[in-house]
Amino acid sequence: MKQITLSILLAFLTFSSLFAQDYTTPNTGVVWSLADIAAASPTTITGSGSNYTLLGNLTVAENDTVLIETDLTLSIDAGLRITVFGTFIVDSNQVTFTAIDQAAPYDGFRFEDNSVINIKNSTITYGGGLRVLTANFIITDSTLSFNVSGTTSSAVIQLSKGKPQILFNTITFNENPAIGSAANAQVSAVINGNYIEGNNIVNSNRPQINLGVTIPSETLQIINNTIIGDPANDMAGGIALANFVGGNMDANITQNIIRNNRYGIAILGTNANVEITYNIIEDNNTQGNPDLGGSGINVISASSTMTVNIIGNEIRRNLWGITLQDQAMINLGADVTNGGNNTFSENGNGGVVYALYNNTPNTILAKQNCWIEGQESTAQDVEGVIFHNVDDPSLGEVVFEPFLCGITVGIEDNNLANFGFYPNPVKNEINFNNIHSFETVEIYGIQGNLISTKVILEGVQTLPVNLPSGLYFVNFSSKTGSITKKMIVE
């Protein structure tokens, strides 16, 4: 009897799958829930409550809205797609979109031109990504992991136009890069507060964030993200912006942590106006071949009219610190008040340190930087980590004086460079051992404004931190000297 019952069940499932059909909402201006669609087309969506299954392609018509405002899971059959011409809103605490069978991914989401998309608190896994053809796109506090090529093949979130917002998401271990756009698509996205790790599992020659030209007079914002590579994906870079097809490229890349990629940041093309400020760019050397990559920051341009300001970054243990190619021009410190304040440490290959490699005929202003972190350098020391016309007369000069290294003369302690506090990034307090007898701690904003001052004692200290998210500078000082450290507040 049990065997007969099982046979009947299998026959029923086979019969149901044969009659699964695609469904398009009727375009009458109605707001639909998944329960509504299941009632209207039970061969397309089955289930109720918190569990639904999509068995046919679903299209949301131009005048209709799909609204998901309860916690639920939608399991999607292999190869299926959700296409939206109208409005698609996820407004709940936890919604999951995933494949029925992880080994048989669904095709993904396609958001057509002029659709309105607002997704939050969602987990999107084992699908073909999000093809975003609309400018009206927001995704926040969501997780996108283990997605493959499908409706997108260039990035798990593939953008096409406008000013989409990608905020505070986790984007990890997808087959393709995390965020991308076509070379000629004008996109000035806001990409803020995301955790991005281990994407581009196919290991193609693409970065985890891969964008092209921007909207004229609208700045692309890549800020406060953490972008971590997987050493197994040794062709995957960190961030690349390119405009080889023409057009403008206006971008602000600030306060990101970029580690363990093939390279950190690459700016490619002309008509660039890019600010690269206060990033931590470390250990981007996974490919291990200095002839093919490994720069903390690489700028390539056929024109010397570009504007790339590089200010306040920490650039450590890449195969190259900053590399300039063709006719690239940057401002690495024009004077005391304009640029500089970058810190370099142990960027090198073949036993040679290359903090800056100027492989152009242009003169580069690079004043007020710390070229060898942790020591008070001489001009000869700095010369030894910069490659320019002194090393090859065909190249342009790097003007690096005056320079600084962040340690004020006066504290006689060889261990001062190792002084620090933890945790960093900070949530609500910092801890440190005041073995150097500092007397005060001052916190400054990135504009140099003093925020707070606290008197401290020798020994183990805990200092409360109650500040908005962002980058700050913490100055520890005594009568004989001081040291300033950067602090990131989450």
Summary of the structure (lengths in Angstrom):
residues: 490
radius of gyration: 26.3
end to end distance: 61.5
largest distance: 90.6
contacts: 1778
relative contact order: 0.05
helix: 7%
strand: 43%
